[in-house]
Amino acid sequence: MSDTSWLDWPFFDERHPQMAHELDAWCQKALAEVDHSDTDTACRHLVKALGQAGWLRVAVPQGPDGSWGGRWPQIDSRALCIMRETLARHDGLADFAFAMQGLGSGAISIAGSDELRQRYLPRVASGDAIAAFALSEPDAGSDVAAMACEAVLDGDSYVLNGEKTWISNGGIADFYCVFVRTGEAPGARGISAFVVDADTPGLEIAERIDVIAPHPLARLRFNQCRVPVSQRLGEAGQGFKIAMMTLDIFRASVAAAALGFARRALQEGLDRARSRRMFGQTLADLQITQAALGDMATEIDAAALLTYRAAWMRDVKGVRTTREAAMAKMAATESAQRVIDRALQMFGGLGVMSGVPVEKLYREIRALRIYEGATEVQRLIIARELLKQD
């Protein structure tokens, strides 16, 4: 673990630095030689490894008598952020595997019946079931209210028809938390949420999607897919609220993943600057390099302060952190892009060679500026929260 001074900040309890050091030691051993040649296989392996090591327990709540499998009574935002920052610094796919277990089951943690929580969450925590969060559609990404995928009540079941796309873990998930239009009211107030098992008749993988930082991704199609009413999360028409509550919990952790990528890039840049000879000296001796390193370190700390403030406010103050999480997500992902770009520049031509750490980081960071709310959407969220104030 490189710079650990941030773990001394007053945002954390004693358990957090201890967890960070234990996770870092685990990552050095368990993630050193993960085979990424087959992304689906690698992701399944990582979910299983994280589950067996107990790390996925951080992504779900404990529940009555520990029956939901979580590590603590409630999901701890600071722990989520530490997990994602540490995993991202070591391996982007490991961060993805952890994050999707939390995001993919978050709606169940928030609004599931006791029966649904006890059926799904322990398997998420153990790594025995892979979760997915199915919200986006071909014409409804940032504009969730434009959702067209629908469910019609038919007796004791709903019949789902339509498509979802950009679904992480699509194709390997064991179940999907799906948000569809049920029509109780116009716009966002007419959306409901359901847990749909991957083997449910009428649910098919319409397309696998390849992206620049490989991870399991797919377009789903629902064709007369019948789902029992008992699989609904919360009341009918509460789906949008549940989705936003889920994203509020996990959005700050996206910022933390960006921090992990940025910290790794800074360390790679430092190592390169110290070793690369140029004009009779090292790259680190050049003032232009020193200025770049200074900017990189400052941007990382600024983003980290925003990230852990948002997590601390949710955990300790128990308040809504919509604005703070949006600020953290925007600042951390945008600054990480700049930090990684500067680090890659220090490598020269080597920086764009496939498989070099900074090249992988360059591909990893780009998606974070889009998913769970693009930077432009975060700006709107922040402004709207400001305008609500008296």
C-alpha positions in Angstrom: 0.0 0.0 0.0 1.5 3.3 -1.0 0.3 6.5 0.7 -1.9 5.6 3.7 -2.0 9.0 5.3 -5.6 9.5 4.3 -6.6 6.7 6.7 -5.8 9.0 9.6 -8.4 11.5 8.5 -11.2 12.0 11.1 -13.8 10.4 8.8 -13.0 6.9 9.9 -13.5 4.6 12.9 -10.8 2.2 14.1 -12.2 -0.7 12.0 -11.7 1.2 8.7 -7.9 1.5 8.6 -7.6 -2.1 9.8 -9.9 -3.3 7.0 -7.9 -1.3 4.4 -4.6 -2.9 5.5 -6.1 -6.4 5.6 -7.7 -6.0 2.2 -4.5 -4.6 0.6 -2.5 -7.6 1.9 -5.2 -9.9 0.5 -5.1 -8.2 -2.9 -1.4 -8.5 -3.2 -1.7 -12.3 -2.9 -5.1 -13.1 -4.4 -5.1 -10.7 -7.4 -1.5 -11.0 -8.4 -2.1 -13.6 -11.1 -5.7 -13.4 -12.1 -6.2 -14.6 -15.7 -8.1 -11.9 -17.6 -8.0 -13.7 -21.0 -11.7 -14.7 -20.5 -13.6 -11.9 -18.9 -16.6 -13.9 -17.8 -14.5 -16.6 -16.2 -12.3 -14.0 -14.5 -15.3 -12.2 -13.1 -16.9 -15.4 -11.8 -13.6 -16.3 -10.2 -13.3 -12.9 -8.6 -16.8 -13.0 -7.1 -16.2 -16.4 -5.7 -12.8 -15.4 -4.3 -14.1 -12.2 -2.7 -17.0 -14.1 -1.2 -14.8 -16.9 0.2 -12.5 -14.3 1.8 -15.5 -12.6 3.4 -15.1 -9.3 1.6 -18.6 -9.4 -0.1 -20.1 -9.3 3.4 -19.3 -5.5 3.3 -21.8 -5.1 0.4 -24.9 -6.3 2.2 -26.5 -5.6 5.6 -26.4 -8.0 8.4 -30.1 -8.4 9.0 -31.9 -10.0 12.0 -29.5 -12.5 13.7 -27.1 -12.2 10.8 -29.5 -13.9 8.5 -28.8 -11.7 5.5 -25.0 -12.4 5.5 -23.7 -8.9 6.0 -20.7 -7.9 8.0 -22.4 -5.0 9.8 -26.0 -4.1 10.7 -26.2 -1.6 7.9 -24.2 -1.1 4.7 -21.3 1.2 5.7 -20.5 3.7 3.0 -17.0 4.4 4.2 -16.2 0.7 4.1 -17.7 0.4 0.6 -15.4 3.3 -0.5 -12.3 1.8 1.1 -13.1 -1.6 -0.5 -13.5 0.0 -4.0 -10.5 2.3 -3.7 -8.2 -0.6 -2.7 -9.5 -3.1 -5.2 -9.4 -0.6 -8.0 -5.8 0.3 -7.2 -4.9 -3.4 -7.7 -7.3 -4.7 -10.4 -10.2 -2.9 -12.1 -12.2 -6.1 -12.7 -11.9 -7.0 -9.0 -13.4 -3.6 -8.2 -16.2 -4.2 -10.7 -16.9 -7.7 -9.3 -17.3 -6.3 -5.8 -19.2 -3.2 -6.8 -21.8 -5.1 -8.8 -22.6 -7.5 -5.9 -23.5 -4.4 -3.9 -25.3 -2.4 -6.5 -27.0 -5.4 -8.0 -28.5 -6.4 -4.7 -28.8 -3.0 -3.2 -32.5 -2.7 -4.1 -33.2 -5.9 -2.2 -31.3 -4.6 0.8 -33.4 -1.5 0.8 -36.9 -2.6 -0.2 -37.0 -6.4 -0.4 -39.4 -8.5 1.7 -37.8 -10.6 4.5 -38.3 -13.6 2.3 -36.5 -12.0 -0.7 -33.6 -10.7 1.5 -33.1 -14.1 3.1 -33.2 -15.9 -0.3 -30.8 -13.6 -2.2 -28.5 -11.6 0.1 -26.6 -14.5 1.8 -25.8 -15.9 -1.6 -24.6 -12.5 -2.7 -22.4 -12.2 0.4 -20.9 -15.7 -0.1 -20.3 -15.2 -3.8 -22.6 -18.0 -4.6 -24.9 -15.8 -6.7 -24.0 -13.0 -9.0 -26.2 -9.9 -8.9 -27.1 -7.3 -11.6 -28.8 -3.9 -11.6 -31.0 -3.4 -14.7 -32.1 0.2 -15.1 -30.9 1.6 -18.4 -32.6 1.2 -21.7 -31.8 2.1 -25.3 -33.7 5.4 -25.0 -33.6 5.8 -21.2 -30.2 6.1 -19.6 -29.7 9.4 -17.8 -33.5 10.1 -18.3 -34.9 7.3 -16.3 -38.4 8.7 -16.5 -38.3 7.9 -20.3 -38.3 4.1 -19.5 -40.4 2.0 -21.9 -39.9 -1.5 -20.6 -43.2 -2.4 -19.0 -44.9 -4.9 -16.7 -48.6 -5.6 -16.7 -50.3 -7.2 -13.7 -52.0 -10.5 -14.6 -53.4 -12.3 -11.6 -50.7 -13.1 -9.1 -47.9 -12.2 -11.6 -46.6 -9.4 -13.7 -45.8 -9.9 -17.4 -42.6 -8.1 -18.5 -41.9 -6.9 -22.0 -39.2 -4.7 -23.4 -35.4 -4.3 -23.3 -32.6 -3.2 -20.9 -29.1 -2.3 -22.1 -25.7 -1.6 -20.7 -26.4 -4.1 -18.0 -23.3 -4.9 -16.0 -23.0 -8.7 -15.3 -25.4 -9.2 -18.1 -24.9 -12.8 -19.3 -23.3 -14.1 -16.1 -25.7 -12.9 -13.4 -27.9 -15.3 -11.5 -30.6 -12.6 -10.9 -31.4 -9.1 -12.0 -33.0 -6.2 -10.1 -35.1 -4.9 -12.9 -36.9 -1.5 -13.0 -39.9 -1.3 -15.3 -43.0 0.8 -16.0 -46.1 -0.4 -14.3 -48.2 2.7 -14.9 -49.5 3.8 -11.5 -48.8 7.4 -12.5 -47.0 9.3 -15.3 -43.2 9.5 -15.5 -41.0 8.4 -12.7 -43.9 7.7 -10.3 -45.2 4.8 -12.5 -42.1 2.6 -12.2 -41.7 -0.6 -10.1 -38.8 -2.9 -9.2 -38.6 -6.7 -9.4 -36.1 -9.4 -8.8 -35.9 -11.6 -11.9 -34.0 -14.8 -11.8 -31.7 -15.3 -14.9 -33.4 -18.6 -15.8 -37.0 -17.1 -15.9 -38.7 -18.0 -19.2 -39.0 -15.0 -21.4 -35.8 -13.4 -20.2 -33.0 -13.7 -22.8 -29.6 -12.2 -23.4 -30.2 -10.3 -26.7 -26.6 -9.1 -27.1 -23.3 -9.2 -25.4 -21.5 -5.8 -25.5 -17.8 -5.3 -25.7 -16.2 -2.2 -24.2 -12.7 -0.7 -23.9 -12.3 -1.9 -20.3 -13.7 -5.5 -20.6 -16.3 -6.6 -18.2 -19.5 -8.6 -18.6 -22.1 -6.4 -20.2 -25.3 -7.2 -22.1 -28.6 -6.1 -23.6 -31.5 -8.0 -22.0 -34.8 -8.7 -23.7 -38.1 -9.5 -21.9 -40.7 -11.3 -24.0 -43.8 -12.2 -22.0 -41.6 -12.8 -19.0 -43.8 -13.8 -16.1 -42.7 -12.7 -12.6 -44.6 -13.4 -9.4 -46.0 -10.4 -7.5 -43.9 -11.7 -4.5 -40.7 -10.8 -6.5 -41.7 -7.1 -6.5 -39.5 -4.8 -4.3 -41.5 -2.4 -2.2 -44.9 -1.2 -3.4 -46.0 -0.7 -6.9 -44.9 2.6 -8.3 -41.9 2.9 -5.8 -39.3 1.7 -8.3 -37.8 5.0 -9.2 -37.4 6.0 -5.5 -35.8 2.6 -4.8 -33.4 3.0 -7.7 -32.4 6.5 -6.6 -31.9 5.3 -3.0 -29.7 2.5 -4.3 -27.6 4.9 -6.4 -27.2 7.3 -3.5 -25.6 4.6 -1.4 -23.2 3.4 -4.1 -22.5 6.7 -6.1 -19.8 7.8 -3.6 -18.1 4.4 -4.1 -17.8 5.1 -7.8 -15.7 8.1 -6.7 -13.7 5.8 -4.5 -12.9 3.5 -7.5 -11.7 6.5 -9.4 -9.5 7.4 -6.5 -8.0 3.9 -6.6 -7.2 4.2 -10.3 -5.7 7.7 -9.8 -3.6 6.6 -6.9 -2.2 3.7 -8.9 -1.5 6.1 -11.8 0.3 8.5 -9.5 2.5 5.6 -8.1 3.2 4.4 -11.6 4.1 8.0 -12.6 6.4 8.4 -9.7 8.2 5.2 -10.3 8.6 6.0 -14.0 9.8 9.6 -13.3 12.5 8.3 -10.9 13.8 5.7 -13.3 13.5 7.2 -16.8 16.7 8.8 -18.0 16.4 11.9 -20.2 18.9 14.6 -21.1 21.5 13.3 -18.7 19.1 13.3 -15.7 15.9 11.5 -14.6 12.5 12.6 -15.6 11.8 13.5 -12.0 14.6 16.1 -12.0 12.7 18.2 -14.6 10.6 20.9 -13.0 7.8 20.3 -15.5 7.5 16.7 -14.2 7.5 17.9 -10.6 4.7 20.4 -11.4 2.7 17.6 -12.9 3.2 15.3 -9.9 2.2 18.2 -7.6 -1.0 18.7 -9.5 -1.8 15.0 -9.6 -1.3 14.6 -5.8 -3.4 17.6 -5.0 -6.3 16.6 -7.3 -6.3 13.1 -5.6 -6.5 14.5 -2.1 -9.2 17.0 -3.0 -11.3 14.2 -4.6 -10.7 11.9 -1.6 -11.9 14.6 0.8 -15.1 15.0 -1.1 -15.6 11.2 -1.4 -15.1 10.4 2.3 -17.1 13.4 3.4 -20.1 12.1 1.5 -19.6 8.6 2.9 -19.1 10.0 6.5 -22.2 12.1 6.2 -24.3 9.1 5.3 -22.9 6.8 7.9 -22.5 9.2 10.9 -25.0 12.0 10.3 -27.6 9.8 8.7 -28.6 12.4 6.2 -29.3 12.3 2.5 -26.1 12.8 0.5 -27.5 13.3 -3.0 -25.5 16.5 -3.5 -22.4 15.4 -1.7 -22.2 12.1 -3.5 -22.7 13.8 -6.9 -19.9 16.3 -6.1 -17.6 13.4 -5.1 -18.5 11.3 -8.2 -18.0 14.2 -10.5 -14.8 15.5 -9.0 -13.1 12.1 -8.5 -13.8 10.7 -12.0 -12.9 13.9 -13.8 -9.7 14.4 -11.8 -8.7 10.8 -12.1 -9.0 11.1 -15.9 -6.5 14.0 -15.8 -4.2 12.2 -13.3 -4.0 9.0 -15.4 -3.5 11.0 -18.6 -0.5 12.8 -17.1 0.9 9.5 -15.8 0.6 7.9 -19.2 2.4 10.9 -20.8 5.4 10.3 -18.5 5.7 6.8 -20.1 5.9 8.2 -23.6 5.2 5.6 -26.3 5.4 2.8 -23.7 2.3 4.3 -22.1 0.0 3.3 -25.0 1.4 -0.3 -25.3 -1.4 -2.8 -24.6 -1.2 -4.3 -21.1 1.0 -1.6 -19.5 -0.6 -0.6 -16.2 -1.2 3.1 -17.2 -2.7 2.0 -20.5 -5.2 -0.3 -18.7 -6.0 2.5 -16.2 -6.6 4.9 -19.2 -9.3 2.5 -20.4 -10.7 1.7 -17.0 -11.3 5.3 -16.0 -13.3 6.4 -19.1 -16.5 4.5 -18.2 -16.6 5.9 -14.7 -17.3 9.4 -16.1 -20.5 8.0 -17.6 -22.0 5.2 -15.6 -24.3 5.7 -12.5 -24.9 9.2 -13.8 -22.7 11.0 -16.3 -20.7 14.0 -15.2 -23.2 16.3 -16.9 -26.0 14.7 -14.9 -24.0 15.2 -11.7 -23.8 18.9 -12.4 -27.6 19.1 -12.8 -28.1 17.1 -9.6 -25.8 19.4 -7.6 -27.5 22.5 -9.0 -31.0 21.2 -8.3 -30.1 20.4 -4.7 -28.7 23.9 -4.3 -31.9 25.4 -5.7 -34.0 23.5 -3.2 -32.4 25.4 -0.4 -34.1 28.3 1.2 
